């Protein structure tokens, strides 16, 4: 589907980050975006967001985040331990603890290829 409709947004839920329950990462034909939200039945507020232009992505790999060695996705918000997808850019890597790392990595790679952008799963 990503190759057939490169502008269609695709969204993936992420594992809870530091107790935040509503964490998501999505991408369309321009950028990969994430939001980290605290939510309850009555209140929802955003604790962190970010964006990486697809043209800045230089690689994609599946990693295993070890407890105690967790990178930060946003200031003071650590990526939870376990499988994650690392997205490389010239500025460094951002790690996303999506619920299905293989699917996320494959769809992001397919999207980049459909747009003619040089990226690969390492």
N, C-alpha and C positions, 0 to 999 in steps of 0.2 A: 504494500500500500504506500509506503514512503516514496518509492521510486515513481509510482504512478501519479501521486499528488504531492509534489514537494512543498507546496505552500500550506498544506493542511497541518494545523498544529497537532502534535502528539504529546500526551502528558503521561507521566509515570509517577505513582506514589513512591515516597521514600520512607525508610524506617524512621521512627521517632528520633529526633535530634535533641539531646539534653532535655528530655521531657516534653518537647514540643510535639503535638499530636497531628497537626495538619501540615505535612511537608511534601512538597511536590516539585518536580522538575519537568519542563516542557521545552519543545523546540518547534520552530516553524521553518520558513525558508531564509530567515535572517539571523536568528539568534537562539541560543540555549538560555533559558531563564529558570530561576528557582525562587521559591518562597518558603519560608519557615515560619509557621504560625502557631501561636498558642490558642487553643479554642476549648470552649465548653458549650453547654447547651445555649447559654445566653450571651457569651462574650467571645469575640475573636479579634486578635490583634497580631500584626506582623512583627516578628522579631528579627528577621533578616531576609534580604532579597539579593539577587545578583543577576548578571547577564554576561554571556560570552558571545561575541559575534561569531557566526559559523566560519567566516573567512579566517578567523584567528586560530582555529583548532588545527593542531599539527599531529595529533595522535589520540587514540582511544585504547585503553587496556583495562582488563579486569584485574583487580587487586584484592588482597585480603588485609584489611585494616586490623592491626593488632591492638589489644587493650593496652593503654598507656602510651601508645605511639600514634594517637589519632590526630590527623591534620584538622585544621579549622576550615569550615566552609565560609563562615562569616565571623567577624570578631567575637570571641568568647563563646562560639558555638562549635563544638567538636563533632566530627563525623563519628557515628557509633561504630564499634568494632564489628568485623564481619566482612562479607563480600561487598565490593563497591566497584564503581566504574570511575577510573581516573581519566580525565579529559585534559590533554596537554595543550598548552599555548606557549608562545614565546616568553610569557611572564611567569610560567610555572604550571602546576597541575591543580585542578579542582577535582575533588572526589565526591561522588554521589552514591549514597547507600540506598539505591533503588531496590524495590522488592524483587525485581527480576533482572539482575545485572546482565545476563546474556542477551535477553530480548532488547533491553535499552541500548546496549552497545551495538547490536546488529542493526537496529532501526536507525540509530544516529549515523552509523557508518553508511547505511544505504541512502539516507537523506543527503549526506555530504557527497557521495558518489553521483546521485541523481542531479545534484546542482553543479557537478563538474569541479568540486573542490577536492584537493588532494588530502585525503585522510585515510587512515587504515586502522584496523584493529591489530594491536601488537600483542 
